[in-house]
Every structure is written in structure tokens, then in C-alpha cells.
């Protein structure tokens, strides 16, 4: 079987630790890595302290083949990722001409003639990294390799991080690693608690092979069951997962809401579409939140205006 690649995601910034900023970066990165066949083993947040960054890099490199870092690449004094990386990789800072031209081009496009010295410092990188051009901002990404581990440092600005992941990083990872296939199947149940469902599935769980895992994902009033398989043979894995999924679904049939990973409002919206029905809400204390849940789903704007899932709200 192809070697499983374990990854760690490190997000940097005091604002993450005090709850001032919600970490959406690691969620996006984890989802994209999973699609490529890379297993995310840990997500770690650290503050703007060089010693903590260095210690975290050292610790995560012990059992990860890939470490992705976001944050700390800005022009201000608390952005210390590059100095920390220089120390970790034994590098010195140089100016990358391509990154420098990118900074100048951005200022030209924005019609901002004055560039501060700290803006130009965005083009500085460790001399032993591969520079990843940032089309959406001034701070380039950086790719390092050390002792069999790949390190990727990305800006903390979500839009810039997403651009680098989609445009460069994911394709480079697929070229660098020989990756297995990871597949998920999710069953959505309501009306029964986690412990009762686990008891119902106790014999079923004993039949699950080692390369497939069952996870319980309880939420308010609902429990999702996720089967995750990892293998080099996609077709065989699809068949195995489907057989196990249908068996599990049959055991829990009276509580099954959906056989896919969707929200309750999406389940209701699908039923409204299917039966060509409307729903109206009269909300006071909720402030229109129920209507918001229906209309927030992608593609709802057109159907709410003229289609069968129109939501009428009265406050």
C-alpha cells in the first residue's frame, strides 16, 4: 500500500489564542489536504513567540511528513515567522526579485506611489526556500524540505492562503508524494442519542476492517456517522465503503435523515423542492434566523425568488 502521509497544520498569531480571530485557515487546509489523500494528524495554534514556533516545528516534525504554517508573514513587528524559519533551517534573509516585483506591481495597480521600507521587506525570504508567488498579496509563500519533511509557509490572510493552496501548493504536493485515496461516507441520524446508536452498532463495528474507521459526530438533537477509508485501490475501497455504509444504514433505518453530509435545513429544502412546497416563517425572538438558515445555502437566491423553496418571513 502507498505510504500514508501525515500532516500537521500550524497557525500563528496571538489573535487566534485569545479568540479575537476565528481560525478558518486550518479548516480549509485540512479539507483540501484530505481530498488529495493526505491525513491531517494535528492542528496547532501558537502565539507570536519565536521560541514557541521553533519548538512546535521541532515537535510536529517527529511524526509528520508535511507541515503547513499560516500567519506571521506581514510587514509589522509582530510578524516573526520568517526570522523563526531562518533560524530553524539555518538560512539567511535575501530579497527575492520576483516577490519584489510583485510588491511593486500591486502598489502600481492600487495607484499607491509611496512604498514604505516595511512594504519592500515583504519580498525578503530565507535563501534556502522555494518561493511560491502570491497573486493575491505581497507576502510570498515558501516551500522547504528538511530531513524528509516538507514545510510550507503561507500568509495568514485567508484569501491569499486559499489562492496559494489552489494555484500552487496542492499540485506540488501531489507531485512530491505518492498518495493513497481517502474516501468518506456520512450518515445523518436524528431522534436517538449517541450511546444508543453505538450500542446498536456494536456488532457491526467489529466487522469493519482496519483501513476503514467509524467516527461518531454528535450535535444538538442529531448524530452523524462517518465512515472513512484509506487505500491505494480506489475502486475496491468504494465498493467496501458502500457495502458497509448500506449495512450501517439498514441497522439505523428508523433514525436516518439523510445518507450524505448535509445540514438539517438542506434536508428540509430538498423535501420542499421534491414536493413543490413553500415554507413561511413568523419569527420574533429569533430575529429571522430560521429564514436565514434556509436562504444561506448556495443557490437559494433564485429558488427563493421564484422556485419551490421560497421562504416567506414575517417579523
LUMFI-933929 format. One line per 10 residues: number of its first residue (from 1); their letters; for each residue x, y, z of C-alpha. Coordinates in Angstrom, 3 decimals. Layout:
residues N
NUM> A> X,Y,Z; ...
//
This chain:
residues 315
1> XXXXXXXXXX> 0.000,0.000,0.000; 1.157,3.552,-0.667; 2.600,5.253,2.381; 0.164,7.352,4.356; 1.306,10.966,4.534; 0.604,12.602,7.891; 0.313,16.375,8.081; 0.334,18.970,10.822; -1.164,22.443,10.416; 0.340,25.252,12.490
11> XXXXXXXXXX> -1.474,28.583,12.690; 0.445,31.530,14.126; -0.943,34.597,15.867; -1.852,35.807,19.349; -5.268,36.811,17.988; -6.096,33.130,17.460; -5.271,32.196,21.047; -7.384,34.921,22.643; -10.392,34.274,20.416; -10.208,37.591,18.596
21> XXXXXXXXXX> -9.918,35.841,15.238; -11.606,32.563,14.309; -9.218,30.133,12.622; -10.851,29.290,9.299; -7.494,28.688,7.599; -6.748,25.342,9.176; -10.271,24.081,8.418; -9.853,24.921,4.727; -6.345,23.458,4.546; -7.401,20.262,6.320
31> XXXXXXXXXX> -10.326,19.729,3.945; -8.170,20.271,0.854; -5.371,18.009,2.092; -7.879,15.293,2.848; -9.190,15.436,-0.714; -5.670,14.779,-2.021; -5.126,11.756,0.242; -3.104,13.442,3.000; -4.157,12.686,6.568; -4.167,15.684,8.907
41> XXXXXXXXXX> -2.926,14.400,12.234; -2.834,17.647,14.204; -3.890,21.290,14.105; -1.897,23.538,16.438; -2.197,27.257,17.180; 0.770,29.165,18.639; 1.338,32.788,19.558; 3.730,35.326,18.082; 6.705,33.972,20.034; 9.727,32.721,18.110
51> XXXXXXXXXX> 10.718,30.113,20.695; 7.224,28.599,20.665; 7.179,28.477,16.870; 10.562,26.725,16.797; 9.551,24.230,19.470; 6.289,23.458,17.658; 8.066,22.892,14.348; 10.535,20.541,16.010; 7.804,18.619,17.813; 5.474,18.214,14.811
61> XXXXXXXXXX> 8.295,17.097,12.506; 8.782,13.930,14.579; 5.772,12.133,13.105; 4.585,14.308,10.201; 5.823,14.270,6.631; 4.133,17.589,5.851; 3.828,20.729,7.961; 1.799,23.689,6.722; 2.174,27.014,8.530; -0.054,30.058,8.143
71> XXXXXXXXXX> 0.365,33.535,9.577; 3.147,35.809,10.735; 4.341,36.907,7.285; 3.130,40.520,7.340; 5.122,43.769,7.425; 4.652,44.560,11.127; 6.916,43.919,14.083; 4.873,41.010,15.470; 5.207,39.026,12.227; 8.091,36.764,13.133
81> XXXXXXXXXX> 7.546,33.631,11.042; 10.360,34.387,8.579; 13.015,35.006,11.279; 11.908,31.805,13.018; 12.123,29.837,9.770; 15.570,31.258,9.071; 16.775,30.003,12.442; 15.055,26.629,12.048; 16.518,25.978,8.587; 19.868,27.668,9.162
91> XXXXXXXXXX> 19.172,30.248,6.460; 19.798,33.917,5.893; 17.394,36.523,4.555; 17.662,37.589,0.922; 15.470,39.654,-1.406; 13.622,37.600,-3.994; 13.416,39.645,-7.175; 10.181,38.065,-8.321; 8.492,38.793,-4.989; 9.861,42.339,-5.030
101> XXXXXXXXXX> 8.429,42.984,-8.475; 5.090,41.581,-7.290; 5.019,44.117,-4.427; 5.787,46.960,-6.841; 3.140,45.774,-9.294; 0.499,45.657,-6.572; 1.276,49.232,-5.488; 1.097,50.351,-9.115; -2.289,48.685,-9.650; -3.635,50.298,-6.491
111> XXXXXXXXXX> -2.255,53.677,-7.580; -0.249,53.973,-4.379; 3.042,55.675,-5.306; 4.583,55.612,-1.826; 6.075,52.323,-0.659; 7.424,52.108,2.865; 10.558,50.148,3.695; 8.411,47.649,5.566; 6.400,47.008,2.387; 9.579,46.165,0.486
121> XXXXXXXXXX> 10.562,43.754,3.266; 7.685,41.555,2.144; 9.974,40.410,-0.666; 12.557,39.089,1.796; 12.722,35.300,2.128; 15.098,32.677,3.568; 17.752,31.829,0.979; 17.087,28.072,1.056; 13.358,28.075,0.316; 11.422,27.696,-2.912
131> XXXXXXXXXX> 9.385,30.877,-3.327; 5.673,30.416,-4.054; 4.360,33.508,-5.893; 1.365,35.152,-4.250; -1.004,36.546,-6.889; -3.363,37.980,-4.271; -0.983,39.797,-1.933; 2.538,40.935,-1.171; 3.780,38.105,1.070; 5.003,35.087,-0.935
141> XXXXXXXXXX> 4.581,31.529,0.233; 7.649,29.416,0.956; 8.437,25.716,0.465; 11.192,24.000,2.486; 12.436,20.423,2.737; 14.398,19.090,5.700; 15.115,15.518,6.829; 12.345,14.076,4.686; 9.708,16.574,5.841; 8.082,19.206,3.612
151> XXXXXXXXXX> 7.313,22.564,5.227; 5.014,25.079,3.524; 4.648,28.585,4.959; 1.636,30.589,3.775; 0.206,34.057,4.557; -2.455,34.208,7.254; -4.846,36.311,5.149; -7.471,33.704,4.146; -7.920,34.904,0.564; -4.167,34.811,-0.063
161> XXXXXXXXXX> -3.726,31.437,1.616; -6.554,29.934,-0.443; -5.072,31.286,-3.663; -1.661,29.777,-2.957; -3.161,26.430,-1.952; -5.326,26.191,-5.041; -2.845,27.616,-7.547; 0.415,26.017,-6.409; 0.626,24.033,-3.181; -1.856,21.218,-3.825
171> XXXXXXXXXX> -0.378,20.369,-7.222; 3.174,20.413,-5.827; 2.152,18.076,-3.006; 0.616,15.632,-5.483; 3.878,15.657,-7.457; 6.063,15.259,-4.367; 4.217,12.494,-2.521; 2.858,9.147,-3.686; -0.571,9.383,-2.114; -3.293,6.860,-1.279
181> XXXXXXXXXX> -7.013,7.564,-1.669; -9.149,8.781,1.244; -12.946,8.429,0.940; -15.699,9.440,3.376; -19.345,8.381,3.614; -21.610,10.112,6.146; -24.974,9.067,7.559; -27.176,11.713,9.217; -29.465,10.491,12.019; -31.895,12.191,14.426
191> XXXXXXXXXX> -34.140,11.047,17.254; -31.678,8.839,19.102; -28.640,9.529,21.280; -25.033,8.631,20.583; -24.870,5.885,23.222; -27.941,4.052,21.891; -26.648,4.255,18.323; -23.261,2.938,19.444; -24.956,0.055,21.210; -26.945,-0.743,18.066
201> XXXXXXXXXX> -23.751,-0.757,16.001; -21.572,-2.692,18.477; -21.525,-5.933,16.445; -21.267,-4.041,13.153; -18.158,-2.179,14.339; -16.350,-5.485,14.911; -16.643,-6.281,11.187; -15.006,-3.049,9.985; -11.525,-3.662,8.517; -8.519,-1.773,9.898
211> XXXXXXXXXX> -8.199,0.572,6.906; -11.756,1.870,7.466; -12.736,3.844,10.570; -16.120,4.809,12.014; -16.478,8.184,13.734; -19.423,9.454,15.787; -20.209,13.153,15.291; -22.924,14.167,17.783; -24.605,17.545,17.642; -27.700,19.042,19.215
221> XXXXXXXXXX> -30.506,16.594,18.510; -28.537,14.718,15.856; -25.713,12.231,15.367; -23.712,11.835,12.174; -21.818,8.614,11.479; -18.784,8.935,9.209; -17.021,6.001,7.585; -13.505,6.909,6.398; -11.455,4.560,4.271; -7.859,4.828,3.085
231> XXXXXXXXXX> -6.366,2.640,0.360; -4.345,2.696,-2.856; -7.155,0.929,-4.723; -9.952,3.465,-5.168; -12.411,1.156,-6.897; -12.083,-1.565,-4.256; -12.367,0.969,-1.453; -15.508,2.490,-2.974; -17.122,-0.952,-3.050; -16.099,-1.792,0.516
241> XXXXXXXXXX> -17.347,1.539,1.857; -20.638,1.306,0.005; -21.337,-2.202,1.357; -20.526,-1.166,4.927; -22.481,2.072,4.576; -25.626,0.316,3.368; -25.352,-2.229,6.199; -24.998,0.563,8.770; -27.891,2.480,7.210; -30.099,-0.583,7.468
251> XXXXXXXXXX> -29.320,-1.021,11.166; -30.236,2.614,11.875; -33.035,2.964,9.329; -35.714,4.369,11.687; -33.440,7.310,12.652; -31.888,8.072,9.255; -32.462,11.612,7.961; -30.011,11.640,5.056; -27.270,9.466,3.625; -24.962,12.403,2.897
261> XXXXXXXXXX> -23.120,15.057,4.893; -25.606,17.922,4.769; -27.363,20.192,7.266; -30.908,19.775,8.544; -32.045,22.858,6.632; -30.665,21.333,3.436; -32.631,18.161,4.148; -35.835,20.199,4.581; -35.095,22.283,1.479; -34.688,19.127,-0.607
271> XXXXXXXXXX> -38.043,17.860,0.606; -39.645,21.205,-0.247; -38.139,21.038,-3.737; -39.250,17.447,-4.217; -42.859,18.097,-3.223; -43.019,21.642,-4.648; -43.929,23.164,-1.296; -43.254,26.538,0.337; -42.314,27.345,3.895; -43.124,30.557,5.736
281> XXXXXXXXXX> -41.598,31.789,9.000; -43.065,34.145,11.578; -40.127,34.994,13.816; -39.743,37.337,16.755; -37.036,36.411,19.265; -35.035,34.608,16.591; -34.803,37.797,14.531; -35.274,35.964,11.256; -32.604,33.345,11.930; -34.712,30.418,10.734
291> XXXXXXXXXX> -35.317,32.134,7.404; -31.601,32.883,7.254; -30.748,29.180,7.617; -32.886,28.341,4.595; -31.699,31.178,2.395; -27.993,30.919,3.283; -27.485,27.730,1.286; -25.800,28.101,-2.136; -28.228,28.655,-4.988; -31.125,29.598,-2.743
301> XXXXXXXXXX> -31.470,33.144,-4.086; -33.090,32.095,-7.345; -35.258,29.399,-5.838; -36.383,31.675,-3.008; -37.490,34.272,-5.514; -39.467,32.036,-7.829; -38.848,28.379,-7.077; -40.364,25.792,-4.734; -38.059,26.517,-1.767; -39.188,30.123,-1.380
311> XXXXX> -39.041,31.280,2.241; -41.556,33.885,3.331; -40.663,35.687,6.538; -42.839,37.725,8.878; -41.391,39.508,11.898
//
